[in-house]
Amino acid sequence: MSTTFTLDTSTSRANPTPAPLKRLTVPAIQRRKADGNTEEPLVMLTAYTARQAQLLDPHCDMLLVGDSLGQVIYGLPSTVPVSLDMMCAHGAAVVRGSYHSVVIVDMPFGSYEASPQQAFESAARIMKETGCAAVKLEGGEAMAETISFLSRRGIPVMAHIGLTPQAVNALGGYAARGRSDEEEKKIINDGKAVAEAGAFAVVIEGVVEPIAIAVTQAVSIPTIGIGASAQCDGQVLVTEDMLGMFERVPRFVKRYNDVATLISETAASYAAEVRARSFPGEEQTYQPKK
């Protein structure tokens, strides 16, 4: 049995309830791509809280506890300041709130680049404290040795190539990658390197579409696109971007709703009722028993 959470309507709190073990596995994700083809694309969204995981879990194959939480949750200027403590806390919440999706936790900047041993220690801590199924790290050929080291020690790794946000200072910004012949060759080689090193999947972010297609065709593992191509084996978006929680989003994001406006309008209605003393009403207060 695994544990998921439902809302107790009398308390509005998440309470654990047993649910049959239905969680997908890393090998199941890998098998979705057979003979270079993925008939049903893989669906991945970011999640940072238990309740968010509850809502997204039935619709996703994978939930990514992304270091994007630094910007989305904490208001940081980039993902660089995100810590292992942050990732472990939010990763554990997402695992508790889900029972179907494979949960993958980002390894934050500075937690794995120094050596394969450092990466193992960080990844082991993440998996122990969260119960997640895999970790994700940024970098292509330069991280191949680390990916191999982790994979051979039982830690599934999702790689991340193309635009790598943790390297924003070295890249000089968030511009799309692959507009030169040199960059195109590097991205394709990066994809091949991480696949050969043992990554079970690879995120391709912010690259010109023909390169994303070329990497997808060149590797046997699933490719997960974000700002890449519909021809990738799956897609991922930051959930808050997709929901319209922010005014400014990358051009590759499709806003499926305008939740920010809904929240603002709802808060305005609440504020108006409080100021008019029309809330709470009789239905929301406790009256003496007659």
C-alpha positions in Angstrom: 0.0 0.0 0.0 1.1 3.6 -0.6 -0.2 6.7 1.1 -2.0 9.5 -0.6 -4.0 12.4 0.9 -7.6 13.5 0.7 -9.2 16.6 2.2 -11.2 16.1 5.3 -14.2 18.5 4.6 -14.7 19.1 8.3 -11.2 20.5 8.9 -9.9 21.4 5.4 -6.7 19.6 6.2 -4.9 16.9 4.3 -5.2 13.5 6.1 -3.5 10.3 5.0 -5.7 7.6 3.6 -4.5 4.3 2.2 -4.7 3.8 -1.5 -3.8 0.9 -3.7 -0.2 1.0 -5.0 -0.7 2.4 -8.6 2.5 4.4 -8.9 4.3 4.3 -12.2 8.0 3.3 -12.2 11.1 4.6 -13.9 11.3 1.4 -16.0 7.7 1.9 -17.1 8.6 5.5 -18.2 11.5 4.2 -20.2 9.4 1.5 -21.9 7.1 4.1 -23.2 9.7 4.7 -25.9 10.1 1.5 -27.9 12.2 1.2 -31.1 12.6 4.9 -31.2 8.9 5.7 -31.0 6.6 6.9 -28.2 3.0 6.2 -29.2 1.5 8.1 -26.2 3.6 11.1 -25.2 4.6 11.4 -21.6 3.0 14.2 -19.5 5.0 16.0 -16.8 4.3 19.1 -14.7 6.0 20.7 -11.8 4.6 20.4 -8.3 5.8 21.9 -5.1 3.1 21.1 -2.5 1.1 18.2 -1.4 -2.2 19.7 -2.5 -0.8 20.7 -5.8 0.4 17.1 -6.3 -3.1 15.8 -5.4 -4.7 17.8 -8.2 -2.0 17.1 -10.8 -1.3 13.5 -10.1 -4.2 11.8 -11.9 -3.3 13.6 -15.1 0.5 13.2 -15.2 3.0 10.4 -15.7 5.7 12.3 -13.9 5.7 15.2 -11.3 8.8 17.3 -11.2 9.8 19.0 -8.0 11.7 21.6 -9.9 14.2 24.1 -8.5 12.0 26.6 -10.3 10.4 26.7 -6.9 13.0 29.2 -6.0 11.3 31.7 -8.3 7.8 30.5 -8.1 7.5 29.9 -4.4 10.3 32.0 -2.8 10.5 34.9 -5.1 14.2 34.4 -5.8 15.8 35.9 -9.0 17.0 32.6 -10.3 17.3 28.9 -9.4 20.9 29.4 -8.2 20.2 30.2 -4.5 17.9 27.1 -4.1 19.2 24.7 -1.3 19.0 21.0 -0.7 16.8 21.7 2.3 14.3 23.4 0.1 14.2 20.6 -2.4 13.9 17.9 0.3 11.1 19.7 2.1 9.0 20.2 -1.1 9.9 16.8 -2.6 8.6 15.0 0.5 5.3 17.0 0.3 4.8 16.1 -3.3 5.5 12.4 -2.7 3.0 12.5 0.2 0.4 14.1 -2.0 0.7 11.7 -5.0 0.3 8.0 -5.6 0.3 7.6 -9.4 3.1 9.7 -10.9 6.8 9.1 -10.8 8.2 11.9 -8.6 11.5 13.4 -9.7 13.4 16.0 -7.6 15.8 18.5 -9.0 19.3 18.5 -7.6 20.0 22.2 -6.8 23.0 24.2 -8.0 26.2 23.3 -6.1 25.0 19.9 -4.8 26.5 17.7 -7.5 28.9 19.5 -9.8 32.1 19.0 -7.7 32.4 15.3 -8.1 30.3 12.1 -8.6 30.8 11.3 -4.9 29.3 14.7 -4.0 26.4 14.0 -6.4 25.8 10.6 -4.8 25.7 12.0 -1.3 23.2 14.7 -2.3 21.0 12.4 -4.4 21.0 9.8 -1.6 19.8 12.4 0.9 17.1 13.6 -1.5 15.8 10.1 -2.1 15.9 9.1 1.6 14.2 12.3 2.9 11.6 12.5 0.1 10.8 9.0 -1.1 11.1 10.2 -4.7 11.8 7.8 -7.5 14.6 9.8 -9.3 16.6 12.9 -9.3 17.3 15.4 -12.2 20.5 17.2 -12.8 21.6 19.7 -15.5 24.4 19.2 -17.9 25.3 17.0 -20.9 28.6 15.4 -21.7 30.3 17.1 -18.7 27.9 15.3 -16.4 28.1 11.9 -18.1 30.5 10.5 -15.6 28.3 11.6 -12.7 25.2 10.2 -14.3 26.9 6.9 -14.8 28.2 6.9 -11.2 24.7 7.5 -9.8 22.9 5.0 -12.2 25.3 2.2 -11.3 24.5 2.8 -7.6 20.8 2.5 -8.0 19.8 6.2 -8.4 17.7 6.9 -11.5 18.7 10.1 -13.2 16.8 12.4 -15.5 19.3 14.6 -17.5 18.7 18.2 -18.6 20.3 19.7 -21.7 20.0 22.8 -23.9 19.1 25.8 -21.9 20.2 25.0 -18.4 18.8 27.6 -15.9 21.4 26.8 -13.2 24.1 28.0 -15.7 22.3 31.3 -16.5 25.3 33.3 -15.4 27.6 31.5 -17.7 25.1 31.4 -20.6 24.4 35.1 -20.2 20.6 34.8 -20.0 17.7 32.6 -21.0 17.9 32.9 -24.8 17.2 29.8 -26.9 20.1 27.6 -27.6 21.3 26.0 -30.8 21.3 28.9 -33.2 24.9 28.2 -34.2 26.4 25.1 -35.8 28.7 24.7 -32.8 25.8 24.8 -30.3 23.8 22.4 -32.4 26.5 19.8 -32.5 27.1 20.2 -28.7 23.4 19.7 -27.8 23.1 16.6 -29.9 26.3 15.2 -28.5 25.1 16.1 -25.0 21.9 14.1 -25.6 23.8 11.1 -26.8 26.3 11.3 -23.9 23.7 11.3 -21.1 21.7 8.5 -22.7 24.9 6.4 -23.0 25.7 7.2 -19.4 22.5 5.7 -18.1 20.0 8.5 -17.8 16.5 7.2 -18.1 15.1 10.3 -19.7 16.4 13.8 -20.7 14.7 17.2 -20.6 15.5 19.3 -23.7 14.9 23.0 -22.8 14.8 26.1 -24.9 16.4 24.8 -28.2 15.5 25.4 -31.8 13.0 22.8 -32.9 15.1 20.8 -35.4 17.7 20.1 -32.8 15.1 18.8 -30.3 13.8 16.5 -33.1 17.4 15.4 -33.9 18.1 14.5 -30.3 14.8 12.6 -29.9 15.7 10.6 -33.0 19.3 10.0 -31.9 18.6 8.6 -28.4 16.8 5.5 -27.1 15.5 7.2 -23.9 12.5 9.5 -23.7 13.0 13.1 -24.4 10.9 15.6 -22.5 10.5 19.0 -24.2 10.1 22.4 -22.8 10.4 25.1 -25.4 11.6 22.4 -27.8 9.2 20.4 -30.1 5.9 18.5 -30.0 7.9 15.7 -31.6 9.7 15.1 -28.3 8.6 12.0 -26.4 6.9 14.1 -23.7 6.4 17.6 -22.4 6.9 19.5 -19.2 5.8 23.0 -18.1 6.0 24.9 -14.8 2.4 24.5 -13.6 2.1 28.1 -12.4 3.1 29.4 -15.8 0.5 27.1 -17.5 -2.2 28.2 -15.1 -1.5 31.9 -15.8 -0.3 32.8 -12.3 2.3 35.2 -13.6 2.0 38.2 -16.0 5.2 37.4 -17.9 6.1 33.9 -19.0 8.5 32.4 -21.6 7.2 32.4 -25.2 7.1 28.6 -25.2 4.4 28.6 -22.5 0.8 28.2 -23.4 -1.4 29.7 -20.7 -4.3 27.3 -20.3 -6.1 29.5 -17.7 -6.0 32.8 -15.9 -5.9 31.7 -12.3 -4.1 34.9 -11.1 -7.2 36.9 -12.1 -9.5 34.4 -10.4 -7.5 34.6 -7.2 -7.4 38.4 -7.3 -11.1 38.7 -8.0 -12.0 36.2 -5.2 -9.8 38.1 -2.7 -11.5 41.3 -3.7 -14.9 39.8 -3.1 -13.8 38.6 0.3 -12.3 41.9 1.2 -15.5 43.7 0.2 -17.7 41.5 2.4 -15.4 41.8 5.4 -15.5 45.6 5.1 -19.3 45.5 4.7 -19.6 43.2 7.7 -21.6 40.8 5.6 -19.0 38.0 6.2 -19.1 35.9 8.3 -22.9 35.4 8.1 -25.1 33.1 10.0 -24.0 30.1 8.0 -20.4 30.7 9.0 -20.9 31.4 12.7 -21.8 29.2 15.7 -25.1 30.1 17.2 -26.4 29.2 20.7 -28.4 26.0 20.8 -32.1 26.5 21.3 
